[in-house]
């Protein structure tokens, strides 16, 4: 068996930077058996493995995707990988949300990579497919950081997260600029970012599991 699955979104997606078509998608959050998944179908359409390793069609129909998962395309030679967050709340892949490309993370501190990936996945974590999240890697300084800007009806919010694990989370009323929430803190190494920012997300009216 392979180490990933293939994915076929319903809509055509393009590189958010240069608009090249993104046709081939892979991911490692599913069974990782070289299954071929199609958006809108409950089970794999096919299995891209040798005949002696392929499951019977009846067996393929017993497999399902997790409620949320990530897929990636390397079709754009200049901007890769391009990621997308997908939702399958009832075991059926129902939505694909293209991530904003923010450049290579290969030279960034691991804690910032974790924050960027978490922030990019907020739409899936909160089950809000229309959630607008803009993630930015800040200009290089002696104290590297990244930020996530989130827009919801009536509120604008930002989390600034440093490589030291310190953070500042703030929510403003979009009409008056009134500060509705502001917290400086530090995330523990063994603490999930969802747990750290749960009060912030709840203040925005976003529920998380």
Secondary structure, DSSP 8 states (H G I E B T S, - for coil): --S-EEEE-SS-EE-TTT--EE--EEESSS--SSEEEETT-SS-SEE-S-TTT---HHHHTT----SEEEEEE---SSS--EEEEEE-TTSS--EEEE-------TTS-HHHHHHHHHHHTHHHHTT-TT-EEEEEE----SS-EEEEEEEETTEEEEEEEETTSEEEEEEEETTT--EEEEEEEE--TTS-HHHHTHHHHHHTT----
